[in-house]
Amino acid sequence: MKKFKISVVLVISTIFMFACITQSKEEVKAKEFISAYYSQYAKKDEIKAIFETVLVPGVTATAMEMDFNELLADFFYANFDGMLTEKAISNILDKRIIPTMVVLDTDIIKATVKEVKFIEAKNQIEGTLSFTAKIIFEQLDGSKTEETTTGLIRVIEESGFWLIDNFKLNW
């Protein structure tokens, strides 16, 4: 009888521990997107080339804007294709969230997402997660710093796929 009780306790403990460490499909997709977002630091040259197109002397503003928007879309789809809803893509491109110019104003050459923790966000649309992420930033001189960032991310299921519907960093 004692062995039976110990076995039951072990089974319940194992199930509980597994449930605590297993991430939901929403959290897996959210972490994938957050990691892709921070990978922009390693693509600094690409991003710089995109933003330099708006500074070409002798080219009309309309032509520059068309080239710029096309380059933005190319960069976006090459790095984030299949991760976001159409609404999120439109919002991110319209607000110039991706690619971000922030990567150009720093000596950071690489950012790695070390850990992300999620909780259900309060006072937000259903499905919105509040996140805290630990990011390792590598500078040009090889030094590394760890920073914590927070934000909101909404993941929805659309046509059988988990997609990001909204993303916001708390600066």
GROMACS elastic network, one bead per residue, 0.5 to 0.9 nm:
[ bonds ]
;  ai    aj funct       b0    kb
    1     4     6  0.50811   500
    1     5     6  0.64091   500
    1     6     6  0.87498   500
    2     5     6  0.52275   500
    2     6     6  0.62963   500
    2     7     6  0.86287   500
    3     6     6  0.51087   500
    3     7     6  0.60755   500
    3     8     6  0.86342   500
    4     7     6  0.50415   500
    4     8     6  0.62002   500
    4     9     6  0.86513   500
    5     8     6  0.51288   500
    5     9     6  0.61945   500
    5    10     6  0.85969   500
    6     9     6  0.51245   500
    6    10     6  0.61363   500
    6    11     6  0.86401   500
    7    10     6  0.50913   500
    7    11     6  0.61536   500
    7    12     6  0.86102   500
    8    11     6  0.51606   500
    8    12     6  0.61508   500
    8    13     6  0.84744   500
    9    12     6  0.52013   500
    9    13     6  0.59844   500
    9    14     6  0.85105   500
   10    13     6  0.50508   500
   10    14     6  0.60396   500
   10    15     6  0.85851   500
   11    14     6  0.51501   500
   11    15     6  0.62182   500
   11    16     6  0.85972   500
   12    15     6  0.51620   500
   12    16     6  0.61011   500
   12    17     6  0.86031   500
   13    16     6  0.50768   500
   13    17     6  0.60932   500
   13    18     6  0.85276   500
   14    17     6  0.51756   500
   14    18     6  0.60897   500
   14    19     6  0.85143   500
   15    18     6  0.51724   500
   15    19     6  0.60960   500
   15    20     6  0.86487   500
   16    19     6  0.51196   500
   16    20     6  0.62674   500
   16    21     6  0.89101   500
   17    20     6  0.51096   500
   17    21     6  0.64386   500
   17    22     6  0.86879   500
   18    21     6  0.53599   500
   18    22     6  0.60243   500
   19    22     6  0.53945   500
   19    23     6  0.83403   500
   20    23     6  0.80964   500
   23    26     6  0.79576   500
   23    27     6  0.58553   500
   23    28     6  0.63570   500
   24    27     6  0.51534   500
   24    28     6  0.63147   500
   24    29     6  0.87535   500
   25    28     6  0.51088   500
   25    29     6  0.62720   500
   25    30     6  0.85383   500
   25   162     6  0.72765   500
   26    29     6  0.52896   500
   26    30     6  0.60729   500
   26    31     6  0.86351   500
   26   127     6  0.86029   500
   26   129     6  0.89018   500
   26   154     6  0.83899   500
   26   155     6  0.56590   500
   26   156     6  0.73640   500
   26   157     6  0.85164   500
   26   162     6  0.66338   500
   26   163     6  0.82118   500
   26   164     6  0.87085   500
   27    31     6  0.60456   500
   27    32     6  0.84829   500
   27   116     6  0.89241   500
   27   117     6  0.86928   500
   27   118     6  0.71599   500
   27   129     6  0.83683   500
   27   155     6  0.80968   500
   28    31     6  0.52641   500
   28    32     6  0.62163   500
   28    33     6  0.87757   500
   29    32     6  0.50283   500
   29    33     6  0.62818   500
   29    34     6  0.86810   500
   29    83     6  0.76988   500
   29   155     6  0.74653   500
   29   162     6  0.66427   500
   29   163     6  0.70403   500
   29   164     6  0.74970   500
   30    33     6  0.52096   500
   30    34     6  0.61790   500
   30    35     6  0.86066   500
   30   129     6  0.87924   500
   30   153     6  0.68852   500
   30   154     6  0.79107   500
   30   155     6  0.68224   500
   30   163     6  0.83506   500
   30   164     6  0.69247   500
   31    34     6  0.50405   500
   31    35     6  0.60542   500
   31    36     6  0.85121   500
   31   113     6  0.84631   500
   31   115     6  0.87622   500
   31   116     6  0.67719   500
   32    35     6  0.52588   500
   32    36     6  0.62617   500
   32    37     6  0.86966   500
   32    83     6  0.84746   500
   33    37     6  0.60644   500
   33    38     6  0.86967   500
   33    80     6  0.76495   500
   33    83     6  0.68346   500
   33    84     6  0.87085   500
   33   164     6  0.77049   500
   34    38     6  0.63477   500
   34    39     6  0.86315   500
   34   113     6  0.76191   500
   34   116     6  0.87970   500
   34   133     6  0.86200   500
   35    38     6  0.52878   500
   35    39     6  0.61819   500
   35   111     6  0.85139   500
   35   112     6  0.69701   500
   35   113     6  0.56582   500
   36    39     6  0.50015   500
   36    40     6  0.71184   500
   36    79     6  0.71879   500
   36    80     6  0.71395   500
   37    40     6  0.59424   500
   37    41     6  0.87022   500
   37    79     6  0.87726   500
   37    80     6  0.84027   500
   37    98     6  0.77639   500
   37    99     6  0.85086   500
   38    41     6  0.62976   500
   38    42     6  0.84089   500
   38   110     6  0.80614   500
   38   111     6  0.56463   500
   38   112     6  0.68308   500
   38   113     6  0.72994   500
   38   135     6  0.83664   500
   39    42     6  0.56470   500
   39    43     6  0.70906   500
   39   110     6  0.68366   500
   39   111     6  0.60352   500
   39   112     6  0.71079   500
   39   113     6  0.88125   500
   40    44     6  0.65945   500
   40    47     6  0.80345   500
   40    79     6  0.88684   500
   40    98     6  0.85824   500
   40    99     6  0.71869   500
   40   100     6  0.77553   500
   40   103     6  0.70839   500
   40   110     6  0.79606   500
   40   111     6  0.80112   500
   41    44     6  0.54752   500
   41   102     6  0.88161   500
   41   103     6  0.54470   500
   41   104     6  0.82178   500
   41   108     6  0.65938   500
   41   109     6  0.53909   500
   41   110     6  0.50624   500
   41   111     6  0.61255   500
   41   137     6  0.89316   500
   42    45     6  0.82099   500
   42   103     6  0.87782   500
   42   108     6  0.83539   500
   42   109     6  0.53377   500
   42   111     6  0.73175   500
   43    46     6  0.54609   500
   43    47     6  0.63981   500
   43    48     6  0.87254   500
   43   103     6  0.86476   500
   43   109     6  0.81964   500
   43   110     6  0.85350   500
   44    47     6  0.51440   500
   44    48     6  0.60324   500
   44    49     6  0.86136   500
   44   103     6  0.63461   500
   44   104     6  0.64008   500
   44   109     6  0.73937   500
   45    48     6  0.50806   500
   45    49     6  0.62094   500
   45    50     6  0.87286   500
   45   104     6  0.86574   500
   46    49     6  0.52166   500
   46    50     6  0.64195   500
   46    51     6  0.89661   500
   46    75     6  0.80930   500
   47    50     6  0.51008   500
   47    51     6  0.64234   500
   47    52     6  0.86411   500
   47    72     6  0.87324   500
   47    75     6  0.81339   500
   47    99     6  0.65712   500
   47   100     6  0.78237   500
   47   101     6  0.74918   500
   47   103     6  0.82093   500
   47   104     6  0.77598   500
   48    51     6  0.53003   500
   48    52     6  0.60984   500
   48    53     6  0.89310   500
   48   101     6  0.80610   500
   48   103     6  0.89403   500
   48   104     6  0.67851   500
   49    52     6  0.51039   500
   49    53     6  0.66881   500
   50    53     6  0.56514   500
   50    54     6  0.79668   500
   50    67     6  0.89172   500
   50    68     6  0.65595   500
   50    71     6  0.60653   500
   50    72     6  0.69085   500
   50    75     6  0.85486   500
   50    99     6  0.89091   500
   51    54     6  0.59768   500
   51    55     6  0.76466   500
   51    68     6  0.73389   500
   51    71     6  0.89932   500
   51    72     6  0.88965   500
   51   101     6  0.81095   500
   52    55     6  0.53095   500
   52    56     6  0.70885   500
   52    68     6  0.88942   500
   53    56     6  0.57566   500
   53    64     6  0.65372   500
   53    65     6  0.86280   500
   53    67     6  0.72491   500
   53    68     6  0.61975   500
   53    71     6  0.87912   500
   54    57     6  0.88176   500
   54    59     6  0.87846   500
   54    61     6  0.78607   500
   54    64     6  0.54796   500
   54    65     6  0.70283   500
   54    67     6  0.83208   500
   54    68     6  0.65904   500
   55    59     6  0.86379   500
   55    64     6  0.81973   500
   56    59     6  0.60248   500
   56    60     6  0.88689   500
   56    64     6  0.77250   500
   57    60     6  0.85027   500
   59    62     6  0.84037   500
   59    63     6  0.66492   500
   59    64     6  0.65252   500
   60    63     6  0.53565   500
   60    64     6  0.62282   500
   60    65     6  0.86275   500
   61    64     6  0.50539   500
   61    65     6  0.60263   500
   61    66     6  0.86089   500
   62    65     6  0.51250   500
   62    66     6  0.62586   500
   62    67     6  0.87032   500
   63    66     6  0.51607   500
   63    67     6  0.62408   500
   63    68     6  0.84581   500
   64    67     6  0.51293   500
   64    68     6  0.58463   500
   64    69     6  0.84524   500
   65    69     6  0.59644   500
   65    70     6  0.84209   500
   66    69     6  0.52800   500
   66    70     6  0.61694   500
   66    71     6  0.86313   500
   67    70     6  0.51275   500
   67    71     6  0.61300   500
   67    72     6  0.85772   500
   68    71     6  0.51226   500
   68    72     6  0.61043   500
   68    73     6  0.86025   500
   69    72     6  0.50191   500
   69    73     6  0.61428   500
   69    74     6  0.85478   500
   69    93     6  0.84743   500
   70    73     6  0.51535   500
   70    74     6  0.61182   500
   70    75     6  0.86488   500
   71    74     6  0.50012   500
   71    75     6  0.61287   500
   71    76     6  0.84445   500
   72    75     6  0.52356   500
   72    76     6  0.60465   500
   72    77     6  0.86375   500
   72    93     6  0.74190   500
   72    96     6  0.85008   500
   72    98     6  0.78751   500
   72    99     6  0.70476   500
   73    77     6  0.60499   500
   73    78     6  0.83976   500
   73    93     6  0.75005   500
   74    77     6  0.53797   500
   74    78     6  0.60423   500
   74    79     6  0.86508   500
   75    78     6  0.52074   500
   75    79     6  0.62845   500
   75    80     6  0.83422   500
   75    98     6  0.85662   500
   75    99     6  0.74462   500
   76    79     6  0.53881   500
   76    80     6  0.55798   500
   76    81     6  0.70887   500
   76    89     6  0.87044   500
   76    93     6  0.81838   500
   76    98     6  0.68270   500
   76    99     6  0.70932   500
   77    80     6  0.52833   500
   77    82     6  0.81967   500
   78    81     6  0.62649   500
   80    83     6  0.56912   500
   80    84     6  0.75120   500
   81    84     6  0.73604   500
   82    85     6  0.81608   500
   82   161     6  0.88329   500
   82   163     6  0.74798   500
   83   161     6  0.89973   500
   83   162     6  0.77511   500
   83   163     6  0.52419   500
   83   164     6  0.60584   500
   84    87     6  0.79926   500
   84    88     6  0.58855   500
   84    89     6  0.61597   500
   84   155     6  0.86489   500
   84   162     6  0.84258   500
   84   165     6  0.60314   500
   84   166     6  0.82999   500
   85    88     6  0.51879   500
   85    89     6  0.62364   500
   85    90     6  0.86850   500
   85   156     6  0.85381   500
   85   158     6  0.79178   500
   85   163     6  0.58136   500
   85   164     6  0.60997   500
   85   165     6  0.53978   500
   85   166     6  0.85375   500
   86    89     6  0.50311   500
   86    90     6  0.61612   500
   86    91     6  0.85714   500
   86   165     6  0.81419   500
   87    90     6  0.52684   500
   87    91     6  0.62106   500
   87    92     6  0.86375   500
   87   165     6  0.67643   500
   87   166     6  0.82895   500
   88    91     6  0.50185   500
   88    92     6  0.59587   500
   88    93     6  0.84592   500
   88   164     6  0.69790   500
   88   165     6  0.50599   500
   88   166     6  0.56571   500
   88   167     6  0.78943   500
   89    92     6  0.51963   500
   89    93     6  0.60495   500
   89    94     6  0.83307   500
   89   165     6  0.83984   500
   90    93     6  0.53441   500
   90    94     6  0.58542   500
   90    95     6  0.84172   500
   91    94     6  0.52059   500
   91    95     6  0.60348   500
   91    96     6  0.83104   500
   91    97     6  0.83098   500
   91   166     6  0.83923   500
   92    95     6  0.53781   500
   92    96     6  0.58654   500
   92    97     6  0.50781   500
   92    98     6  0.61392   500
   92    99     6  0.88551   500
   92   166     6  0.87426   500
   92   167     6  0.84544   500
   93    97     6  0.64651   500
   93    98     6  0.64199   500
   93    99     6  0.82718   500
   94    97     6  0.79203   500
   95    98     6  0.82188   500
   96    99     6  0.64908   500
   96   100     6  0.66578   500
   96   101     6  0.86137   500
   97   100     6  0.54164   500
   97   101     6  0.85157   500
   98   101     6  0.83764   500
   99   102     6  0.88214   500
   99   103     6  0.87419   500
  100   103     6  0.63645   500
  100   104     6  0.81867   500
  101   104     6  0.54028   500
  101   105     6  0.71407   500
  102   105     6  0.55518   500
  102   106     6  0.72503   500
  103   106     6  0.59367   500
  103   107     6  0.82074   500
  103   108     6  0.72806   500
  103   109     6  0.83290   500
  104   107     6  0.79491   500
  104   108     6  0.87193   500
  105   108     6  0.87616   500
  106   109     6  0.82874   500
  106   139     6  0.84614   500
  107   138     6  0.85065   500
  107   139     6  0.54695   500
  107   140     6  0.55006   500
  107   141     6  0.83656   500
  108   111     6  0.74599   500
  108   137     6  0.63061   500
  108   138     6  0.55771   500
  108   140     6  0.60045   500
  109   137     6  0.76506   500
  109   138     6  0.58741   500
  109   139     6  0.55757   500
  109   140     6  0.58813   500
  109   142     6  0.89944   500
  110   136     6  0.81419   500
  110   137     6  0.58767   500
  110   138     6  0.51411   500
  110   139     6  0.71696   500
  110   140     6  0.87410   500
  111   135     6  0.64252   500
  111   136     6  0.55440   500
  111   138     6  0.62534   500
  112   134     6  0.85932   500
  112   135     6  0.55991   500
  112   136     6  0.51245   500
  112   137     6  0.65987   500
  112   138     6  0.83854   500
  113   116     6  0.74386   500
  113   133     6  0.69370   500
  113   134     6  0.61174   500
  113   136     6  0.64034   500
  113   137     6  0.89134   500
  114   133     6  0.73962   500
  114   134     6  0.54272   500
  114   135     6  0.55423   500
  114   136     6  0.65481   500
  114   146     6  0.89222   500
  115   132     6  0.82370   500
  115   133     6  0.56148   500
  115   134     6  0.52248   500
  115   135     6  0.73493   500
  116   131     6  0.66330   500
  116   132     6  0.56884   500
  116   134     6  0.64655   500
  116   135     6  0.88955   500
  117   130     6  0.83496   500
  117   131     6  0.55496   500
  117   132     6  0.53337   500
  117   133     6  0.64468   500
  117   134     6  0.89351   500
  118   121     6  0.86863   500
  118   129     6  0.61007   500
  118   130     6  0.57011   500
  118   132     6  0.66810   500
  118   133     6  0.88137   500
  119   128     6  0.88545   500
  119   129     6  0.56412   500
  119   130     6  0.53810   500
  119   131     6  0.65197   500
  119   132     6  0.88981   500
  120   124     6  0.89519   500
  120   126     6  0.86285   500
  120   127     6  0.74067   500
  120   128     6  0.63536   500
  120   130     6  0.59346   500
  120   131     6  0.86628   500
  121   124     6  0.60412   500
  121   125     6  0.83783   500
  121   126     6  0.83623   500
  121   127     6  0.81060   500
  121   128     6  0.56345   500
  121   131     6  0.85030   500
  121   152     6  0.74698   500
  121   153     6  0.89710   500
  122   125     6  0.85641   500
  122   128     6  0.83726   500
  122   129     6  0.85916   500
  122   130     6  0.82438   500
  123   126     6  0.88101   500
  124   127     6  0.81895   500
  124   128     6  0.62568   500
  124   129     6  0.86442   500
  125   128     6  0.58806   500
  125   154     6  0.81529   500
  126   129     6  0.87374   500
  126   154     6  0.82396   500
  127   153     6  0.85672   500
  127   154     6  0.56924   500
  127   155     6  0.62708   500
  127   156     6  0.68612   500
  128   152     6  0.66759   500
  128   153     6  0.56498   500
  128   155     6  0.67501   500
  128   156     6  0.88723   500
  128   166     6  0.82127   500
  129   151     6  0.84289   500
  129   152     6  0.56770   500
  129   153     6  0.53210   500
  129   154     6  0.59335   500
  129   155     6  0.79589   500
  130   150     6  0.73686   500
  130   151     6  0.58318   500
  130   153     6  0.64996   500
  130   154     6  0.86809   500
  131   149     6  0.81996   500
  131   150     6  0.54721   500
  131   151     6  0.54458   500
  131   152     6  0.60621   500
  131   153     6  0.74190   500
  132   148     6  0.67649   500
  132   149     6  0.57403   500
  132   151     6  0.68130   500
  133   147     6  0.82268   500
  133   148     6  0.55371   500
  133   149     6  0.53101   500
  133   150     6  0.62340   500
  133   151     6  0.85864   500
  134   146     6  0.66795   500
  134   147     6  0.57413   500
  134   149     6  0.65542   500
  134   150     6  0.89714   500
  135   145     6  0.82321   500
  135   146     6  0.55725   500
  135   147     6  0.53475   500
  135   148     6  0.61460   500
  135   149     6  0.75220   500
  136   144     6  0.65466   500
  136   145     6  0.57032   500
  136   147     6  0.65711   500
  136   148     6  0.89143   500
  137   143     6  0.83331   500
  137   144     6  0.54614   500
  137   145     6  0.52538   500
  137   146     6  0.61596   500
  137   147     6  0.76310   500
  138   141     6  0.81413   500
  138   142     6  0.60938   500
  138   143     6  0.58227   500
  138   145     6  0.66560   500
  138   146     6  0.89222   500
  139   142     6  0.53402   500
  139   143     6  0.54362   500
  139   144     6  0.61677   500
  139   145     6  0.81449   500
  140   143     6  0.74353   500
  141   144     6  0.88926   500
  149   169     6  0.75196   500
  149   170     6  0.72270   500
  149   171     6  0.79685   500
  150   168     6  0.87806   500
  150   169     6  0.61191   500
  150   170     6  0.55945   500
  150   171     6  0.80802   500
  151   167     6  0.75846   500
  151   168     6  0.54625   500
  151   171     6  0.84155   500
  152   166     6  0.77479   500
  152   167     6  0.58105   500
  152   168     6  0.51859   500
  152   169     6  0.64934   500
  152   170     6  0.78880   500
  153   164     6  0.71186   500
  153   165     6  0.75893   500
  153   166     6  0.55162   500
  153   168     6  0.64169   500
  153   169     6  0.85808   500
  154   163     6  0.84275   500
  154   164     6  0.57987   500
  154   165     6  0.53545   500
  154   167     6  0.65694   500
  155   162     6  0.64783   500
  155   163     6  0.54684   500
  155   165     6  0.56108   500
  155   166     6  0.73286   500
  156   161     6  0.81377   500
  156   162     6  0.56007   500
  156   163     6  0.55164   500
  156   164     6  0.64652   500
  156   165     6  0.64577   500
  157   160     6  0.60480   500
  157   161     6  0.53524   500
  157   163     6  0.62013   500
  157   164     6  0.88510   500
  158   161     6  0.52857   500
  158   162     6  0.63390   500
  158   163     6  0.68658   500
  159   162     6  0.84788   500
  164   167     6  0.72865   500
